[in-house]
C-alpha cells in the first residue's frame, strides 16, 4: 500500500484490509510513520512517535484491528509512557498505570503509536504551549488548530492516523474538530471511562473522519468500569447497527443567535441556516431556540471549579519534587493557582448547588427538542496568539474565564449538563476554512446522534475536501 492510498481510508476501512490479509498492522504503522515524517515538521501535532511503534501490542481482533492510533498528552494514560500535559511542571513524567480507555483500545485492535500536543493542562481552546510550541492547522498553518485536543485533530486531518484519542472538558474535542474539519463527539457523562474530574465535566473519546468510525468507537469505548460512581443505561444493540436504522421525525431546536458575548461570523450563521434547511427537507420539525443559560452562571461555575486547581497542582508538584512558579507554569495557569491559594475556600456545596441549578435550567429549556443544531464555534479559526492562550500574560484569571465563556458559548454548557454533542464538518468558508456544526442529543441518546450524523454526512459529504497539508500529496 502507498501512503497516498493509506490516507484515503478511515479506520474501519483500514481494519477491513487487515482482516482480508491485504495489509498488515506493521505495514500500517510504517505508513503512519511515513506520514508523520512528511507532515509533522509542518504542523507539529505529534510530539512523540514511539521508537517501538512497530511492536506495540494490540489484539488481533476487534473492529479496529491493526489501525494506528494516537494518544492526547493529557487524560487517559499508558503505563510507562511520557505524559507531560503540555506543561513544563510535568516534563519527563511517566504514569505507572494503564487507563481502562487504553485497555479497551488495545482490545479493539488499535495500536497506540505516539502522543499528541495539547495546551497546558487543557486549559485553553487554542493550540500552543511553551513546552511544545505551536500546532498549526493543516488547512492554514497560520491559524489555530483548536484545543485542547489540538494535536490529535491536526494529525487526523493531515492523515497521520485516521483516528486519535481526545478528551473534552469544555469543548476540547469539538473545538479542534470544527477548525480542523474532522468529526468530534463528546459523549454523555458516564458513557465512557470516567475522568478524574469529580464533577463529570470532562469525557474521553476520539477524533476521526467518518460517522461510521464514530459509531464503532462508541461500541469500543462505552460501558461501565469497576468502581464507577454511577452507570449509565446500557444499550441492547451496537451503535454500528444504528447506521442501518431509520431516523424518524425529530424536533430540532436551532441556535441562530449568540449564546455569549462573541458575535457569530456571518459565514458560520449561513452554515447553520443551510443545515437547518437540510434537516427541514429531511422532514424534521425545525424551530429557533433562545439561549438556554446566562453566561455569568457558566463563568461562576468555571471559577469555582478553578479554585480547586491549586490543591491538585500543589499535590502533584510535591509528589514530583518540583515547585510551582513562573518557570514551570504558563501565565494564566499560574494566576489560577495563585487565585486558588489566596482565596478563602468556598464550601464545595455552593459549587454543587450552582451546578445543580444550571443543569436544571438548561435541561428544562431544551427538553422539548430531540436534538439541537448550533454552531460549534462562533468564529473561524483565529490566527495564533491572542487573548485565549494560556501563554497570554495580560488577562487575570477572571477575565480569562469570561473570555472562555464568550468564545466557547455553545460548548461548555453541555459539559456541565452531561448531554452528548458532536461537531460535524458540514461547511467551509469562502477562503476554504472548515466550519463545524454541533448536534446535541438527549442525555444517553447517542443512537439518535449516530443516525442524524449519518444522514447529514450522506446529504452533505465532506470526504472529498482536502486540507493544504496532507500526507501523501507530495
Secondary structure, DSSP 8 states (H G I E B T S, - for coil): --HHHHTT--HHHHHHHHHTTSS-HHHHHHHHHHHHHHHHHHH--EEEE-TTGGG----S-STTTT-EEEEESSSS--TTSB--TT-GGGTT-B-S---HHHHHHHHTT-EEEEEE--SGGG--SSSEETTTEE-EETTEEEEE--SSSHHHHHHHHHTS-SEEEEEESSSTTHHHHHHHT-EEEE--TTTB---S-TTS--EEEEEESSHHHHHHHHHHHBS--TT-SS-----SS-GGGGGGS-----EEEE--S-SSSS---HHHHHHHHHHHHHHHHTT-EEEE----S-HHHHHHHHHHHHTTHHHHHHHHHHHHT---STTTS-HHHHHHHHHHHHS----HHHHHHHHHHHHHHHHHHHTT-SEEEEES-SS---BS-STTSTT--SS-HHHHHHHHHHHTTTTHHHHHH---EEEEEEEE-TTS-EEEEEEEE-TT-HHHHHHHHHHHHHHT--TT---SS-TT--
